[in-house]
Amino acid sequence: MIGKQIEEIIKKVVYETLNKSKDVEIPQDIIETDNIGEVIEKLSILHCRMWYLEDSIGASDNNDEIADYKRKIDICFKVKRPRYVEAINKMIDTSIKNNKSLVEDSVKLYKGFK
């Protein structure tokens, strides 16, 4: 009897703890009108920026410049990238909870594409 009560208390605490850890706020640099495609686009651009910065490190002989590039890569990888990934996760989670499609009309137009 006591064993079952303890087990139920443990299950409840674990359930509450896991659900709290899922509550991730959308980052401040994601605006409310961004759809999942736009957030993925921002993440892709960020990765391209990181590659350019890494290439710049290889081309530079200046230690101060290299340190600056490395600092910028750290910001991209350790700060911005996790925020975009969290935003994508939050959008998918919200979509599932609210039974709402992630498909939205894109307002962006690119030259050469119809």
C-alpha positions as CSV (number, residue, x, y, z in Angstrom):
1,M,0.0,0.0,0.0
2,I,2.7,2.5,1.0
3,G,4.9,1.4,-1.9
4,K,2.1,2.2,-4.4
5,Q,1.6,5.6,-2.8
6,I,5.3,6.4,-3.0
7,E,5.4,5.2,-6.6
8,E,2.5,7.5,-7.5
9,I,4.2,10.4,-5.9
10,I,7.4,9.7,-7.8
11,K,5.5,9.5,-11.1
12,K,3.7,12.7,-10.4
13,V,6.9,14.6,-9.5
14,V,8.7,13.2,-12.6
15,Y,5.8,14.1,-14.8
16,E,5.6,17.7,-13.5
17,T,9.4,18.1,-13.8
18,L,9.5,16.9,-17.4
19,N,6.6,19.1,-18.4
20,K,8.3,22.1,-16.9
21,S,11.5,21.5,-18.8
22,K,9.4,21.6,-22.1
23,D,8.3,25.2,-21.4
24,V,10.7,27.1,-23.6
25,E,9.9,30.7,-24.5
26,I,10.4,31.8,-28.1
27,P,13.5,33.8,-28.4
28,Q,13.2,37.6,-28.4
29,D,14.7,37.9,-31.9
30,I,11.9,35.7,-33.3
31,I,9.0,37.9,-34.2
32,E,5.4,36.7,-33.8
33,T,4.8,36.7,-37.5
34,D,7.8,34.4,-38.2
35,N,6.6,31.0,-39.5
36,I,8.7,27.9,-39.1
37,G,10.2,28.3,-42.6
38,E,11.4,31.8,-41.7
39,V,13.0,30.5,-38.5
40,I,14.7,27.7,-40.4
41,E,15.9,30.3,-43.0
42,K,17.4,32.3,-40.2
43,L,19.1,29.2,-38.8
44,S,20.5,28.4,-42.3
45,I,21.9,32.0,-42.7
46,L,23.5,31.7,-39.2
47,H,25.2,28.5,-40.2
48,C,26.5,30.1,-43.4
49,R,27.8,33.0,-41.3
50,M,29.7,30.6,-39.1
51,W,31.3,28.9,-42.1
52,Y,32.4,32.3,-43.5
53,L,33.9,33.2,-40.1
54,E,35.7,29.9,-39.9
55,D,37.1,30.5,-43.4
56,S,38.2,34.0,-42.4
57,I,40.1,32.5,-39.5
58,G,42.1,30.3,-41.9
59,A,42.9,33.3,-44.1
60,S,44.0,35.7,-41.3
61,D,47.5,36.1,-39.9
62,N,46.4,38.7,-37.3
63,N,45.9,37.2,-33.8
64,D,43.4,40.0,-32.7
65,E,41.3,39.4,-35.9
66,I,41.3,35.6,-35.3
67,A,40.2,36.1,-31.7
68,D,37.4,38.4,-32.9
69,Y,36.3,35.8,-35.4
70,K,36.3,33.1,-32.8
71,R,34.3,35.3,-30.4
72,K,31.7,35.8,-33.1
73,I,31.5,32.1,-33.9
74,D,31.0,31.4,-30.1
75,I,28.1,33.9,-30.1
76,C,26.5,32.2,-33.1
77,F,27.0,28.7,-31.9
78,K,26.4,29.1,-28.2
79,V,23.8,31.8,-28.1
80,K,21.9,32.3,-31.4
81,R,21.8,28.8,-32.7
82,P,20.2,27.3,-29.5
83,R,17.6,30.1,-29.6
84,Y,16.6,29.2,-33.2
85,V,16.5,25.5,-32.4
86,E,14.4,26.2,-29.3
87,A,12.0,28.4,-31.4
88,I,11.5,25.6,-33.9
89,N,10.9,23.1,-31.2
90,K,8.4,25.4,-29.5
91,M,6.6,26.0,-32.8
92,I,6.3,22.3,-33.5
93,D,5.2,21.6,-29.9
94,T,2.6,24.3,-30.0
95,S,1.4,23.0,-33.4
96,I,0.9,19.5,-32.0
97,K,-0.8,20.7,-28.8
98,N,-3.2,23.0,-30.7
99,N,-3.7,20.6,-33.6
100,K,-2.6,23.5,-36.0
101,S,-0.8,23.1,-39.3
102,L,2.6,24.6,-39.7
103,V,2.0,25.2,-43.4
104,E,1.7,28.9,-44.0
105,D,1.8,31.1,-47.1
106,S,5.2,32.7,-47.6
107,V,5.3,36.4,-48.1
108,K,8.9,36.4,-49.3
109,L,9.6,36.6,-53.0
110,Y,12.9,35.6,-54.5
111,K,14.2,36.6,-57.9
112,G,13.9,33.9,-60.5
113,F,11.3,31.8,-58.5
114,K,7.6,31.9,-59.1
